[in-house]
Amino acid sequence: MKQKTKTFDFLLMISPLLLSGFGVVMIYSASMVTSVLIRDEPAYSLALKQGMWLAIGLVVFLFASYFRYTMYLKLTKWIVLLMFVGLLSVELFGVTINYSKSWLSIGPFSVQPAEFVKIGLIIYLAAIYTKKMAYIEDFFKAVLPPLVITSALLALIIKQPDVGTAAIVFAIACTVIFSSGIKFKHLSLLIFIGLIVLIAVGFNMVTDEKISRFTGAYHPFEDPDESGYQLIQSYIAIGTGGISGVGIGQGIQKLGYLTQAESDFIMAVISEELGLFGVLFVLVNLSIIVLRGLFIAKKCENPFGSLLAIGVSSMIGIQTVINLGAISGLLPITGVPLPFVSAGGSSLIVLLFSVGILNNIARHVNYQRFNEETAETEDTKEPKTRTTGRLRRNYSS
């Protein structure tokens, strides 16, 4: 029992669960008035739905925490197939919400397959580049082939269009590829080509609504009633909160002034109602998850596990930066939710599943370290070098 307890990474268990539970509370606070007055639903409707997603997410989290992460190496082909099936299903049967055809309607729930592509692509790239690590410096043989699948997935996401998710997927792919040992000049070339393609596609898809997102982000007061309205309301919410906030449930901006208050702009509500203390609570817990993930990646001796941990950590970190950049005017508003806190079932399940994988990697890393520490303290007849070697062979199998 002591050995099993020592393998758990309690920070990686507590932080995402704290954020997820806190998210349900803040979603209730942010949506209780608009649910009644605008959506004609009970005040608790969105919070209840998020709570149901959280219950499912907890099951997924526990499964991923106990399912040996090396098994995903054998499931790579099926994961790639499911990613394409999900995105093509959106193309054929998808529902348009907020100008994007990104959702599949399943009864009373809506699922966003592009969210699942994030973790699916991390697993795929980590697996494929682990297998190609012996000749990773060969650009055409090792680096280029997986990019065909990555590019096809990005094209399907951009076509929806979902620029925010596409940007996250592109950044995650670059992070995993760079961490696999690719030459810097090759990575630079890939980023350059990728940006050129994204810009070219962006110009072909330019609409007044997309242009307004840029003008609203960088010149909000030039059009305070239209393109700049959302960001200005976010500024008001953030400025009103101060150090300790006006009190949970007492915020004003969520009363129809700040749209998407329960999802993309939930940090603005947190800032208004809980002030700097609430913001720091969220940022500290998100930082713990990201930094622990990177620490585990460094300690993991299995290349696949290390790349997986880097991919999951980068996904959470990148998504956080984009969301906070949007509510503060540093980046255009792209509809990217705040990890674990914003309303959204697909995002929450993917994040809890991803952190579950991270926990599983941590458990194996801690298990190996525990055995090695035990071997050092026990008076065994077998040399320590042989014991360590056997453990490593068992760990990597």
TIDO-855660 format. One record per residue (C-alpha): x, y, z. Coordinates in nm, 3 decimals. Layout:
TIDO-855660
((X Y Z))
...
END
This chain:
TIDO-855660
((0.000 0.000 0.000))
((0.285 0.238 0.086))
((0.450 0.163 -0.248))
((0.130 0.231 -0.443))
((0.068 0.554 -0.252))
((0.414 0.684 -0.334))
((0.356 0.642 -0.708))
((0.070 0.894 -0.719))
((0.143 1.254 -0.814))
((-0.104 1.428 -0.584))
((-0.044 1.774 -0.730))
((-0.147 1.645 -1.072))
((-0.458 1.492 -0.916))
((-0.564 1.780 -0.693))
((-0.502 2.083 -0.919))
((-0.718 1.980 -1.219))
((-0.998 1.860 -0.992))
((-0.991 2.183 -0.792))
((-1.006 2.387 -1.112))
((-1.287 2.174 -1.257))
((-1.500 2.204 -0.944))
((-1.424 2.575 -0.919))
((-1.527 2.605 -1.285))
((-1.874 2.460 -1.214))
((-1.925 2.718 -0.936))
((-1.813 3.008 -1.154))
((-2.021 2.889 -1.450))
((-2.327 2.897 -1.224))
((-2.239 3.249 -1.110))
((-2.167 3.369 -1.465))
((-2.479 3.220 -1.626))
((-2.756 3.218 -1.364))
((-2.916 3.544 -1.476))
((-2.881 3.501 -1.853))
((-3.006 3.141 -1.826))
((-3.335 3.270 -1.686))
((-3.379 3.594 -1.883))
((-3.227 3.505 -2.223))
((-3.232 3.125 -2.256))
((-3.553 3.077 -2.055))
((-3.394 2.796 -1.854))
((-3.342 2.735 -1.481))
((-3.059 2.941 -1.330))
((-2.854 2.628 -1.267))
((-2.894 2.476 -1.616))
((-2.544 2.540 -1.752))
((-2.379 2.458 -1.421))
((-2.575 2.131 -1.402))
((-2.471 2.039 -1.755))
((-2.108 2.117 -1.674))
((-2.139 1.909 -1.358))
((-2.262 1.615 -1.565))
((-1.965 1.654 -1.799))
((-1.738 1.670 -1.495))
((-1.882 1.342 -1.364))
((-1.804 1.177 -1.699))
((-1.464 1.346 -1.701))
((-1.378 1.202 -1.360))
((-1.440 0.850 -1.490))
((-1.225 0.925 -1.794))
((-0.958 1.077 -1.569))
((-0.941 0.767 -1.349))
((-0.934 0.536 -1.652))
((-0.647 0.728 -1.812))
((-0.460 0.739 -1.479))
((-0.459 0.358 -1.457))
((-0.440 0.264 -1.828))
((-0.071 0.207 -1.908))
((0.032 0.489 -2.142))
((0.259 0.267 -2.354))
((-0.052 0.085 -2.477))
((-0.138 0.390 -2.690))
((0.153 0.292 -2.915))
((-0.056 -0.006 -3.028))
((-0.366 0.209 -3.081))
((-0.210 0.481 -3.297))
((-0.375 0.375 -3.623))
((-0.719 0.362 -3.460))
((-0.665 0.703 -3.301))
((-0.577 0.856 -3.640))
((-0.885 0.693 -3.794))
((-1.113 0.828 -3.519))
((-0.973 1.180 -3.562))
((-1.059 1.183 -3.932))
((-1.399 1.020 -3.876))
((-1.487 1.285 -3.617))
((-1.384 1.581 -3.835))
((-1.548 1.439 -4.148))
((-1.867 1.375 -3.948))
((-1.871 1.745 -3.861))
((-1.835 1.829 -4.229))
((-2.132 1.607 -4.316))
((-2.361 1.635 -4.013))
((-2.224 1.925 -3.811))
((-2.416 2.204 -3.639))
((-2.318 2.570 -3.680))
((-2.270 2.767 -3.357))
((-2.111 3.114 -3.345))
((-2.028 3.115 -3.718))
((-1.842 2.781 -3.701))
((-1.965 2.440 -3.812))
((-1.768 2.262 -3.540))
((-2.020 2.064 -3.337))
((-2.206 1.735 -3.358))
((-2.545 1.732 -3.189))
((-2.603 1.420 -2.977))
((-2.937 1.448 -2.804))
((-2.931 1.741 -2.560))
((-2.551 1.763 -2.583))
((-2.312 1.907 -2.842))
((-1.970 1.750 -2.897))
((-1.675 1.925 -3.063))
((-1.454 1.663 -3.234))
((-1.175 1.916 -3.296))
((-1.112 1.920 -2.921))
((-1.037 1.548 -2.927))
((-0.795 1.599 -3.215))
((-0.565 1.788 -2.976))
((-0.487 1.487 -2.758))
((-0.519 1.244 -3.048))
((-0.253 1.430 -3.246))
((-0.024 1.444 -2.941))
((-0.044 1.065 -2.906))
((0.009 1.012 -3.279))
((0.309 1.246 -3.311))
((0.469 1.119 -2.989))
((0.433 0.759 -3.110))
((0.551 0.814 -3.467))
((0.851 1.029 -3.377))
((0.952 0.786 -3.103))
((0.972 0.514 -3.368))
((1.169 0.743 -3.600))
((1.405 0.879 -3.335))
((1.703 0.679 -3.462))
((1.698 0.876 -3.790))
((1.512 1.189 -3.677))
((1.765 1.418 -3.849))
((1.659 1.283 -4.189))
((1.392 1.539 -4.279))
((1.230 1.358 -4.573))
((1.231 1.012 -4.416))
((1.150 1.090 -4.052))
((0.996 1.436 -4.021))
((0.793 1.493 -4.336))
((0.560 1.186 -4.359))
((0.367 1.249 -4.032))
((0.316 1.611 -4.139))
((0.086 1.495 -4.420))
((-0.164 1.362 -4.166))
((-0.115 1.668 -3.944))
((-0.177 1.904 -4.238))
((-0.492 1.715 -4.341))
((-0.632 1.744 -3.987))
((-0.550 2.114 -3.975))
((-0.719 2.169 -4.311))
((-1.042 2.007 -4.186))
((-1.037 2.221 -3.869))
((-0.969 2.544 -4.060))
((-1.252 2.463 -4.302))
((-1.510 2.465 -4.018))
((-1.370 2.740 -3.960))
((-1.213 2.712 -3.615))
((-0.900 2.925 -3.626))
((-0.842 2.914 -3.250))
((-0.831 2.535 -3.231))
((-0.624 2.519 -3.552))
((-0.368 2.756 -3.399))
((-0.348 2.542 -3.084))
((-0.309 2.220 -3.284))
((-0.038 2.380 -3.500))
((0.152 2.504 -3.192))
((0.123 2.165 -3.019))
((0.253 1.987 -3.329))
((0.553 2.221 -3.349))
((0.630 2.167 -2.979))
((0.620 1.786 -3.001))
((0.822 1.780 -3.325))
((1.087 2.012 -3.181))
((1.110 1.804 -2.862))
((1.164 1.485 -3.064))
((1.514 1.605 -3.162))
((1.450 1.755 -3.504))
((1.714 1.999 -3.630))
((1.634 2.360 -3.553))
((1.667 2.462 -3.919))
((1.409 2.199 -4.014))
((1.170 2.322 -3.745))
((1.220 2.682 -3.859))
((1.138 2.579 -4.213))
((0.822 2.401 -4.101))
((0.704 2.698 -3.894))
((0.774 2.936 -4.184))
((0.583 2.721 -4.433))
((0.300 2.667 -4.184))
((0.261 3.038 -4.118))
((0.264 3.117 -4.490))
((-0.009 2.859 -4.551))
((-0.218 2.985 -4.256))
((-0.186 3.345 -4.376))
((-0.275 3.248 -4.733))
((-0.577 3.051 -4.616))
((-0.672 3.334 -4.383))
((-0.677 3.587 -4.666))
((-0.899 3.358 -4.872))
((-1.141 3.326 -4.580))
((-1.146 3.691 -4.477))
((-1.487 3.818 -4.375))
((-1.605 4.135 -4.204))
((-1.665 3.933 -3.887))
((-1.303 3.810 -3.879))
((-1.160 4.153 -3.954))
((-1.365 4.294 -3.668))
((-1.193 4.053 -3.428))
((-0.856 4.214 -3.503))
((-0.983 4.572 -3.489))
((-1.174 4.488 -3.170))
((-0.860 4.343 -3.009))
((-0.617 4.621 -3.088))
((-0.843 4.925 -3.133))
((-1.151 4.847 -2.920))
((-1.240 5.210 -2.845))
((-1.263 5.301 -3.215))
((-1.584 5.097 -3.235))
((-1.702 5.056 -2.873))
((-2.055 4.950 -2.967))
((-1.960 4.674 -3.213))
((-1.616 4.515 -3.264))
((-1.465 4.656 -2.945))
((-1.768 4.602 -2.721))
((-1.674 4.260 -2.582))
((-1.318 4.355 -2.494))
((-1.424 4.683 -2.332))
((-1.671 4.496 -2.110))
((-1.390 4.257 -2.020))
((-1.171 4.554 -1.923))
((-1.450 4.689 -1.703))
((-1.493 4.353 -1.528))
((-1.119 4.312 -1.469))
((-1.078 4.670 -1.346))
((-1.378 4.652 -1.113))
((-1.257 4.343 -0.927))
((-0.942 4.493 -0.780))
((-0.764 4.281 -0.517))
((-1.050 4.094 -0.352))
((-1.339 4.136 -0.597))
((-1.698 4.244 -0.545))
((-1.802 3.903 -0.413))
((-1.905 3.581 -0.581))
((-2.240 3.618 -0.753))
((-2.229 3.998 -0.722))
((-2.071 4.079 -1.058))
((-2.246 4.320 -1.295))
((-2.083 4.250 -1.634))
((-2.231 3.900 -1.657))
((-2.584 4.047 -1.654))
((-2.598 4.061 -2.033))
((-2.314 4.309 -2.083))
((-2.035 4.053 -2.123))
((-2.137 3.787 -2.375))
((-1.990 3.436 -2.347))
((-1.930 3.513 -1.979))
((-1.948 3.146 -1.881))
((-1.705 3.025 -2.149))
((-1.444 3.234 -2.330))
((-1.459 3.528 -2.087))
((-1.503 3.345 -1.759))
((-1.170 3.480 -1.632))
((-1.314 3.832 -1.660))
((-1.602 3.723 -1.434))
((-1.353 3.567 -1.192))
((-1.155 3.892 -1.193))
((-1.464 4.098 -1.115))
((-1.611 3.875 -0.845))
((-1.299 3.733 -0.678))
((-1.039 3.988 -0.777))
((-0.669 3.919 -0.792))
((-0.705 3.633 -0.543))
((-0.936 3.443 -0.776))
((-0.710 3.503 -1.075))
((-0.404 3.383 -0.883))
((-0.590 3.070 -0.769))
((-0.655 2.975 -1.131))
((-0.310 3.068 -1.260))
((-0.124 2.892 -0.979))
((-0.312 2.566 -1.035))
((-0.268 2.583 -1.412))
((0.103 2.655 -1.363))
((0.134 2.355 -1.131))
((-0.013 2.126 -1.396))
((0.207 2.259 -1.676))
((0.529 2.266 -1.472))
((0.468 1.922 -1.320))
((0.407 1.789 -1.669))
((0.737 1.928 -1.793))
((0.914 1.792 -1.483))
((0.770 1.446 -1.550))
((0.878 1.472 -1.915))
((1.232 1.541 -1.800))
((1.236 1.251 -1.553))
((1.072 0.997 -1.785))
((1.328 0.768 -1.948))
((1.079 0.641 -2.205))
((1.090 0.874 -2.512))
((0.723 0.814 -2.589))
((0.619 0.905 -2.234))
((0.842 1.211 -2.238))
((0.695 1.340 -2.566))
((0.342 1.269 -2.441))
((0.403 1.469 -2.123))
((0.550 1.758 -2.322))
((0.254 1.755 -2.560))
((-0.009 1.757 -2.284))
((0.172 2.030 -2.090))
((0.211 2.246 -2.400))
((-0.156 2.201 -2.491))
((-0.272 2.331 -2.152))
((-0.015 2.611 -2.148))
((-0.083 2.728 -2.504))
((-0.459 2.722 -2.454))
((-0.424 2.925 -2.133))
((-0.207 3.188 -2.302))
((-0.449 3.227 -2.595))
((-0.753 3.259 -2.368))
((-0.589 3.513 -2.136))
((-0.449 3.700 -2.436))
((-0.800 3.737 -2.578))
((-0.963 3.874 -2.261))
((-0.677 4.122 -2.211))
((-0.658 4.248 -2.569))
((-0.315 4.101 -2.644))
((-0.461 3.855 -2.895))
((-0.775 3.852 -3.115))
((-1.081 3.679 -2.972))
((-1.079 3.325 -3.113))
((-1.324 3.139 -2.887))
((-1.061 2.937 -2.698))
((-1.186 2.827 -2.352))
((-0.987 2.859 -2.031))
((-0.867 2.505 -1.941))
((-1.079 2.323 -1.681))
((-1.278 2.637 -1.590))
((-1.477 2.749 -1.896))
((-1.808 2.588 -1.985))
((-1.772 2.315 -2.244))
((-1.803 1.940 -2.211))
((-1.571 1.836 -2.495))
((-1.289 2.057 -2.370))
((-1.328 1.940 -2.008))
((-1.327 1.569 -2.097))
((-1.023 1.605 -2.323))
((-0.834 1.796 -2.056))
((-0.916 1.548 -1.777))
((-0.827 1.258 -2.005))
((-0.498 1.429 -2.095))
((-0.408 1.496 -1.733))
((-0.501 1.137 -1.656))
((-0.239 1.026 -1.910))
((0.006 1.264 -1.745))
((-0.074 1.105 -1.410))
((-0.013 0.759 -1.552))
((0.329 0.863 -1.681))
((0.405 1.015 -1.341))
((0.302 0.692 -1.167))
((0.546 0.488 -1.374))
((0.824 0.741 -1.322))
((0.761 0.743 -0.947))
((0.735 0.364 -0.938))
((1.075 0.329 -1.098))
((1.228 0.586 -0.864))
((1.072 0.414 -0.560))
((1.218 0.078 -0.664))
((1.560 0.227 -0.725))
((1.558 0.399 -0.385))
((1.451 0.070 -0.223))
((1.730 -0.116 -0.402))
((1.985 0.130 -0.263))
((1.874 0.080 0.096))
((1.837 -0.299 0.089))
((2.132 -0.528 0.140))
((2.095 -0.749 -0.167))
((2.332 -0.996 -0.315))
((2.256 -0.881 -0.666))
((2.462 -0.578 -0.779))
((2.272 -0.253 -0.798))
((2.360 -0.206 -1.166))
((2.183 -0.527 -1.260))
((1.878 -0.440 -1.050))
((1.849 -0.097 -1.208))
((1.890 -0.245 -1.554))
((1.619 -0.504 -1.495))
((1.381 -0.234 -1.370))
((1.445 -0.023 -1.676))
((1.382 -0.317 -1.907))
((1.059 -0.394 -1.721))
((0.957 -0.026 -1.731))
((1.013 0.014 -2.102))
((0.838 -0.308 -2.195))
END
